[in-house]
Amino acid sequence: MNRWQSAPLRGGLGSHAARWDALNQRVGGNHPLLDSRFVAALLQHFGRGDEQLFWLEQQGQLQGMCILRPHSRMRWASFLPPQLQIGPTLVAERALLDGLCRSLPAGAVQLDLLCNDPLVGGVNAVCRPFQLHSNHALTMQVTLQGSFDDYWAARSRGLQSNMRRYQKRAVTDGLAPRFAEVSTPAEVGDAVARYAALEGASWKGREGTAISHGGQLPFYHSVLVEAAQEGRGLVYELWFGERLVASRLVLVRGAMLVMMKTAYDAEFARYAPGRLLLHELLRRAFSQFAGKVIEFYTDADQNLLEWGTAQRWIQHDTLYRYSAVEALAKLRQVLGGQQRQRQALANGRYTVDAIGSVEALPDDVRACIEQAGQGSSDAGCDWYRNLIETVMDCDDVVRFYVLRRDGLVQAVLPLHALQHSGGWQLHALSNFYTSLYQPAFNPCLKAADLLVLLAAVQRDFPGASHLTMKPMDPSSHAYQVLLDALRKLGWLPFEYFSFGNWFLTTDSNWPAYLAARPGAVRSTLKRMGRKFGQAGGRLEIVTGGARLPEAIAAYEAVYAHSWKVPEPYPAFLPGLMRLCAAQGSLRLGLAWLDGKAVAAQFWIVRNGKAMIYKLAYDESAKPYAPGTLLSAYLMQHVMEVEQVQEVDYLQGDDPYKQLWMSERRERWGIVAYQPRSLAGLAGALHETIGRATRRLRQRERAHAAGQAGWRRALPEQ
């Protein structure tokens, strides 16, 4: 266990400032909001005096630092005044946090690490299953790569059209828009004062959250004036004539600009002054700060997300000193689940529809499903229709749950339900043909929103014992929101590994790709290609048309003569091939020898991505390696002709996939039990005991291996 040291802080970092900055440089990317001077100003203006600095050293090297303060006698949390958008926690790896909770003063059993940015340090640098975290705010960034014209051309048509309208309206109405960039220390101080007056007259002033309240103005004034002395503090303003109508406070350090605060005059809302200012700010930044990144650190809505080039969730993490305390916390969530369910269903802004077929889906729901499935081989309305018609039993109950807020679609969760032993079991609308299950969730959707949908599911299937969702991307927004919502609703979710997924990111340079393959692969292609050709073999790719029925029959014949077990649902793959052919995404590769198909591969090419769905070869033709030849033929085609950016082997860690791919990711599943049902409680206990037993066996094996190594290391007598 890592033992962290601690020291009280009194209005600043004191002698620890230099080490803090060095760690920020090493693991925090020299982040502006974690600069020791910024942190010291926060402590000076907003500290209570009970803040403590914790740090971890290993072998004489500083590995981690964080600033914490007590929330109560038993609970501590990150020092996080509202003026700090990310938590002051600097660690290179999450594993270093082991022992931090036990290093707190006696009596403290819970630690909340707040507002962790996955791009800063190692708290949430990689989303790992089994982390106890919740999504807090959806932030965004704009990467200043390339030209502003290219960036703007990539924005939505709606955003571009709206901005042209606002700009024209302001000029037509004679408002004489004027932009100002304030950078000198004296002028920055005056600009901060103007900002405070502008924000104070807005709704923030009425609610008491403007910087003119609560001693915030001296903080922002001192921070930005000091930063301006080094060319790092800026204020951007938009004026209509002699009236300030929008302002932004910006902090710069290293490769990052942080939008600290923004305000606008609501009297001029029809001209969208905040948007006009942002447009001009970005236009200038692409030339002035080329190559840097602008971080917004806000809980972005859909309108703001349109401006971003990337988005991510800022997350809260909870650590417990003892496993028993963690179990009690989970029990408390379970006991509060029913109350949260009632509250969710009573929220008048939301409605939930349960739709029983693809054909009955409204157009806006279809659009959401199609958008979520872009770049995937197994999503979209037609995919679900084929799955339902060829795989689902008549006893399966299919439901597309649609969550709307103020009439707009926020989430679509495709499910199917089975009755088992008198109760219901709920599953994602997927099976072993599915390589990635992707519910259609609005990027801004939070667990509190999803509670309404899940509460409706629970109401429609009373006594449901468990819910299984697989296979999913554990780093995806949908996965994280589902986990968080299930916990809040009082279910007990468990995560588990489904399969590995090998893929290749490519620049479509076939010669370079081929040259990088193992020598054995290149030798096989050369020798067997010559042998196959001399025997009269040929390769082809069928995309549809009149030859499609023959090509599908050839695929089925090859599969029947391969080493693979027969398909349990023989109508599914032919149906999917016809569907892909109609969409223009089918690439059905066939190898022919003596008039007979001896290898077949089913690829799907869509949105710059090639997905290898199924493959097989006739074992009687194995001496010609037709499968290897066909793989190379299709790979060359998708690189040189299709110009794809990614090739995806979809499911499995088969060794041969590593010969063709270069990267690996994982797909995971969630199984959640409803402890208020007897079957659900039994399932949760079985899961808990099984996992504890496996961990114990792993420890025993590791201990035995260590003992064996120690004995081997003993000197001979």
N, C-alpha and C positions, 0 to 999 in steps of 0.2 A: 504494500500500500504506500502511495506517495504521501509524504508528510509535508504539509504546507506550513510556512511560517507567517507571522502576522505582526503588524505594528499599527498603532492608532495614527490617524491623519488629523491635522489641525489646520484646515484652510488651504491645503496644498499638498503636493507630493514631497516637498522638502528635499532631503538628500537622496531620495529614490527617483527623482525626476530624470536623471541621466540614464539610469538603467531602464526606466519605463520607455523612454524615447528609443533606446537601442532595441528593445524588444518590439516596439511598434514598427520600427524600421525592418526588423527581421521577419516578423510573422504577421504584422498588421498592414503591411504595404504602405507604411508612412501615412496612415490615415489622418486627415485633418481633424476629425472629431476626437481622435485619441492622442493628439499632441499634448505633451505635458502641460503646456501653457493654457490650452483650452480646458483641460481637466482641472487644473489649479483654479482657474476662474470660476468654474462650476462649483468646486468645493468652497471657495471663498464666498460666493453669493448665495448658494443654495444648500450648502452643507449644514447638517444639524449638530455636528461635533462628535457623532458616534460612528463615523465612517472608519473602516479599517482597510489597510492594504494587505493583501495576502500574496505571497510569492512562493514559488517552488524552484529549488535548485537541485540539480542532479550532477554529480561528479564535477562540482565547481562551476557549472554553467547554468545561467538563469533560463528556465524553461517555461515559466508561466507567471502572470500577475493578474490580479483583479481587485476591484474596489467593491466592498460589500458593507452593508449596514443592517442592523437588526430591524426586522419588521414587527416581531414580537419576541418573547423570551424563547420560544421554540422554533421560530422561523426567521431565516435571514434571506436577504435578496440583494441583487445588484444595486449599487448606487445609480439611480436613474431619474434625475429631475426631468421635467418635460422638455427642457432645452437640449437634451442629449438624445439623439435618435437611435443610437446603438449602445449596447451595454459595454462598460469598461472591463472587458475580459480578454486577455491576450494569452492564448496557448497555441502551440504549434499543432498539437494533436489532442483529440478529445480524451484519449486514454489517460492523459496527464491529469484530468479532473478527478480521477480515482483518488479518494482520500481527502478531497477538499471539504466535503461535508463533515467528515470525522475530525477535521482540523478546526472546526468552529468551536466556540466556547461550550462548555458543558451545558446540557439542556436543549441545545439547538438540534432539531431532528430533520429539518427541511430547509433546502436552499433553492431559491428561484433565481436562475440565471436569465436575466431579461434581455430582450431585443438583441438576439444574436444574428449577425449577418453571415450567411453561408460563404460569402466571399472574403471575409475578414477572419483570420486566424483559423483555428481548428475545432471550435465548439460544434459547429454544424457545417463544416467545410464539405463533408460528404454525408448525405442522408443515409444513415445506417438503420436497418431494422432494429427494433427493440429500444430505440431511443424514446424517452418520454418527453415529448415536446408538443407544443401547440402553435399554430400559425397565429401571428399577431397582426401584421400589417403587410400588405402587398406593395412593395416598392418597385421602382423602375429606374432605368438609367438610359442615357444617350451616349453612345460611343462616337467620338469625333473622328471617325476614320473616313477617308475619302472627302468628297466635296459636299457642301450643303445642298446643292442642286440634286445630287444623287440621293442624299438622305430624304429630301422633301418629296422626290418622285416616288419613293417607296412608302410614303404615308397613304392612308386611305383616301379614296376619292371624296368621301364626305368631308373629311378634315380639310383637304385642300380647297374644296368648294366653299366651305364655311369661312375660311380665312380670307379668301378673295372677297367675299361678301362683306365681312367686317371692315377690311381695309378700304374698300370702295365706299362704304357707308360713312366712315369717319372723314374721308376726304370730301365726299359730296356734301356733307353737312357742315363743311368749313371749320372742322375742329383743329386743323393744323397739327397733326401728330408729330411729336418731337421726342427722340430717344436720347438718353444721356447715360454715359458710363462714368461713374464717380470712382476715383481710385486714390487721390491724394489724401493723406491722413486727416487734414483739417476739413476737407470737403466731405469725406466719409462720415465724420462725426455729425456734420450738419444733415447729411442724407439719412443717417439713422434716426435722427430726431424727426425729420419729415416722415419717414416710414412709420414711426410710432404714432404720429398724429393721424396719418391715413388709416392705419389699422384700428386705432382707438375709436374712430368714427364708424367703424363697420360693426357687424354682428359680434365680432370677437370682443370689441369694447363693451358691448352690452352684456355679454356673458362673463366678462372679467378675465378673459384669457389673452388679451392683447399685451404686447410687451410694455405698454405704458402702465401695466398693473403688476403688483407683486414684486417689485424690485428688479424686474427683468431689463428695463432700459439701461441702467448702468452696466449690466453684464454685456449686453450686445454692443453697447458703445465702446467699452474698453477692449473687447475681443476684436472687433472689426477695425478699430483705429490702430491697435497694436499690429494686427495683421497687415494693414495698409502700409505701415512703415517698411514692410518687407515686400510689398507688391502682392500680398496674398488676400487682401480684403477688398471687396468690390461691392458697389451698390448700383443696380441697373434701374433706371426710371423711365416711365412713359408719361409725357406731358401732353395735354390738350391745351394749346396756347400757354397760358400762365398757370394752369391748374394741374397738379400732380394727380394722376388717375391710376397708376400702378407702380409697384416697386418690388424689387427682389434683393435680398441680402445674400451674398455669395462668399464662401470661404474657399481659398485655393491652397493646395499643398501637393507637391510631387506631381503625380499624374492624374490628380482628381480635383474636380470642382464640386462643392456641396451646396445645394440650394437650401439655405438655412431657414429663410422665412419668405413669404409672399403675401401681398395684400393688394387690393384694388378698390376703387370707388364704385360702390354698387349703383350710384346714381347714373353711371354710364354703362350699365350692364349690357345694353343692347349693342354696344360696340365691342364687347368682350375685351376690355383693355388688358386683362391679365394674359390672355392668349396672344394679343398683339405684341405685348412686351416679350413673352416667351419666344415667339417666332423670330423677332429681331435679335434677341439675345443669342439664340442658337445659330442664326446666320453669321453673326460676328464670331462666335466661339469656334466655329469650324475653321476659320482662318487664324484666329488669335491663339487658340489652344489646340491646334491640330495634334491628333494622336492621343489626347487625354480622354477622360470619361467624366460625364456629369452625373452625379448621384442626386436623386430627389428626396429620398428618405421620407416618404409620405405614404399614407394608406390610399393608394391611387384608385380612382374609379375608372370606369370604362373610357370616359372621355379623355382623361389624362394618359391612360395607357396607350392611346393612339399615337402619342408623341414618342414613346419609348422604343429603343432598339432591343431591349431585354427587360425582363421582370423577374422577381423572385420574392419569396416570403421571408420576412423577418420573424424569427421564432423565439418563443419562451421555452426554456428547459427547466425541469424540476429534478433535483437530486435528493435522495433520502439517505439519512444516516444508517437506518436499519431497515431490513426487508419487511419487518412486521409493520413499521410505520407506513411503508408504501402500500402494503396490503390493506391497512385501515383506510388509507386515502382512496383506494379503489372501491372499497366497501361503501364509503360515503357517497361516491359517485353513483354506485348502483342504487342506493337508497333514495337518492335525489332524482333518479331517472324518470320516475312516473310524474313527478311534479313538473320537470322540464318538458315532458311529453305534452302535458295538458297546456302548459304555457305556449308551447310551439303551435299547437293546433288552434289556439285561441287568437293567434296573431292575424289581424284582419288584412294586413298588406299582402299576405301570401295565400296562394291557392295551390292545391295539388290535384292533378288529374291522373287517373290510372287508366291507361289505354291498352286494350288487349290484342292489338294487331298492328302490323306495319302499315297496312292499308288505311287504317283509321287515324294515322298521325297527321296533325295539322302541318301546314307548310313551314311555319316558323320552327316547329320541333324537328322536322326533317332537315332543315338547314343547319340546325345546331348539331345534329348527329353527323351529318356529312362533314362539317367543319372539324369536328373532333377526330374524325377518322382519316383526315388527310395524311398521306404518307404511311398509312398502315395497310396491311394485307387483309385485315379481318375486322373492319368496322364499316359503318354506313348502312343505310336502310336496306339496300339489296342484299348485303351480307347477312343481316339479321333475318330477312325473309327466307333466304336459302337455308339458313341454319334451322329455322323453325319448321320449314316444310320437309326437310330431309333427315333431321336428327331428333327433334323433340317428339316425345310420346304424346298420345292423346290425353294422358293423365296429367301432363305438365300444364301448369297455369302460367301463361306468359303475360307480363305486365311491363309497360313502359311508364315509369313514374315521372311526371313532368311537374317541376316546381316553377311557379311564376311569382314574381313580385311586381305589384302594380301592373299586372298584365303581361310583363315581359318574361320570357323564358330564362331561368337562372340555372336549371339543372335538368338533365334527362338521365335517369338511372334504369337501364334495361335489366329486368330480373326474370327468373322463372322459379316457380314454387312447386314443391312436391309434398304430398301427404305421406307421413311415415309414422307408424305406430300411434295413429290418432292425432298427431300434431303436424305442424308445418315445418318444412326445412326450406330456407330461402337460398338461392344461388344467383350469381351473376349469369346473365344470358350469354353463356360461353360453354365450351367443353374442350376436349383435347385438341381440336382443330384450331383453337384460338391461341395465337401467339402473344397477343397483348389486348387485354380488356381495357377499354377506355370510355368510361362514362362521359357524357357531354356536360361539362361544368363550366359556367362562366368563370373566367380567370379571377374575378373578384370574390367568388363564392367563399364564404366562411363556414366553419362548423356550426355556428349558431343558425345560419340560414338552412343548412342541410338537415338540422334537427326537425324542421317542419316536414320535410319529405319522409325521413325515416320514421317519424311518429305516425304518419299516414300509413306507411307500409305495415308497421306494427299493429295499427288499428284494423287494417284489412285482413291480416293473418293472425288472429288472436291465438296465443299459445305457441307461436313460432319459437323453436328451441335454438336454432342457430342460423347464421348467415355466412355464406362463403363467397369471397370475391377473389377471383384469380383468372389468369395471371396478370399482374400489374407491375408497373415501374415504381419501385419503392421511393424514388425521388420525385415522383410526379405530384402535382397539386391535388389531383383526385384521390390518390392513395392517402396522402397526409390528412386531407379534410375528412375522408371517410373514417379514418382511425380516430381522429379527434371527436367527431360527431357521435360515433358509436360509444365512446367512453362517456361523453356527456349525457347520453340517453340511458346510461345505466347498464349497457352490455359489457361483456368482458372480451375484448378482442385480443387475439394472438396472431403473430406474424410468422410466416414460414416460407422457406425457400421453395420455389417452383422449378426453375431450370436456368441454366446459363444461356446467354444469347451472344453468339459470335457475329461480328460485323466488321466492315471495312469502310473507312473513309477514304475516298479516292479523288484524284484530280483527273481521272479518265485518261491517264497516260499508260496505255496498254504495254508498250515495250518495257517501260521502267517497272511496271508491276510484275510482268513475267520474269524479268531479270532478277527480281527480289524473291522469287519462289525458291524453295529448297532445290538443290541440284537433282534429287531423285525425281521430283515432279517434272522438272524441265527435261530430264532424260527420258522419262516415260512418255511425255508428250511427243518428243522427237521420234523415238523408236516406234511407239504404237501408232502414231499418226501415219508414218510411212507404211507400216504393216497393214493398218486398217484401209488405207487408200489403195494399196496393191490388191487387196481382197475385194475391191469394189464397194467399200463402205462409203456412206455419205451422211452428212449432218444437215439438219434443217431446223428452222424456227417457224412455227405456225402461230399466227396471231388471230385467226378467225377465217371468215369466208366459207366457201363451199367445201374446203378440205377439213373444216373443224370436226365434223362427226368422225371422219377417218382417223384424224389425229388423236381424238379422245379414245377411240377404240384401240389404237396402237398403244397409248399410254396404259390402258387397262390390261392389255395383253402382256406388256412388259412387266407390270406390277404383279400379275398372276404368276409369272415365271421367275420372280425375284425371290430373295431370301426373306422378304417382309411378310408379316401375317396379313391375312385378308382384311380389307377395310370393314369395320363393323356397320358403317352406314354408306353403302356403295353408291348411293345417289348424290351424296354431298359434293364430292370433288368434281364429277362431270357438271353438276349444276353451277359450281363456282367457276369452272373453266368457261362455260357459256356466258356467265355473267361478266367475267373479265373481258372476254372477246367483245361483248356488246359495248363495254366501256372503253375499249382500245388499250387495255393494260395487260392482256394475255401474251406471254412469251412461252410457248410450249415447245421445248427443244426435243428433237427425236434423232436417234442414231439408227441408220438402216444398214443391214448387211444381208445380202442374198434375198432382197425383197422383203425382209422381216425386220420389224423394229426390235432392237436389242438393248436400247437405253432410252429413258424418257425423263425429262425434268420439267417441272411446272414452276415457272417464274412469273412474278407479277411486277410490272414496272409502272410506277405512279409517282408523280410529283418529284422527279429527280432521284428516286430511290428504287433499287431493284431488290425484290424479296424472293428468296429461294424457298418455295413452299413445300414441294414434294419432289423426290427423285428416286429412281430405281433403275436396275439393269438386269438383263437376262443372264443368269449365272452360266449358261452354256457359252456365252460370248466373252466371258471374263478374260481369256488370253489376249483379247484385243483392247482391254481397258476402255470400253466405250463410255463408261460413266465419267472417267477422267477427261477424255477427249471432249465430251459434250459440255462438261463444266467449263473448260477453257474456251470452247467455242461461244458459249453464252456470255461468259465473262468478257471476252473481247468485244462481243456485239454491244453489250450494255455500256461499255466504256467508250468505244469508238463511235457508235451510231447513236445511242441514247444519251450519252454524255451525263451519266448519273453521278451524283455526289456520294452515294452510299450504297453498299451492297450488304444485305442482311440475311444471315442464315437462319434467323428466327429461333427455332427451339433446339436445345440440346448442346451438350459438351462433347459430342463425338470427336475423337482425335483427328479425323480427316479434315474437319472444319478449320482447324488451326493451320493447315497447309495453305488455305485460300484466304483466310481472314487474319486480321492483325489486332483486333480489340475485342474485349469481352465486357458485357454488362449482365446484370441479373434481373430476373423476374421473380416477384414474390407474391404471396397470397395472404389474405386476411380471413381468419375464421373467428367469428364473434358468437359468443354464447349468451343467451338470455337467462340470467340466474334466477329469475322469478318463475321460470318453468322447471319442473322436475328434471326433464330430459336435458334442458340447458345447463342446469346446475351440475348434473352428472357429467356432462360433456366437459364443462370447465374444470371440474375436479380431475377428471381423467387426463386432460391436457396438462394441467399443472403438475400432477404427479409424474406423468411421462417425461416432461421436460426436466424436472428436478432429477429424476433417475438418470437421464442421459448425461446431465452435467456432472453428476457424481461419478458415473463410469468414466467420463473423459478425464476427470481429475485423477481417478485411480490409475488410469492408463498412463497419464503424464507422470504421476509419481513413480509408477513402476519403471517407466523408461528412464527417469532420472536416477533411480536407485541402481539400475543396471549400468548406466553410464558411470556412476560413481565407483562401482565395483571394478569396472574395466580399467578405471584410472588408477587403481591401487598398484603400488609397485610390487613386483614379484618378490616373494620371500626366498 
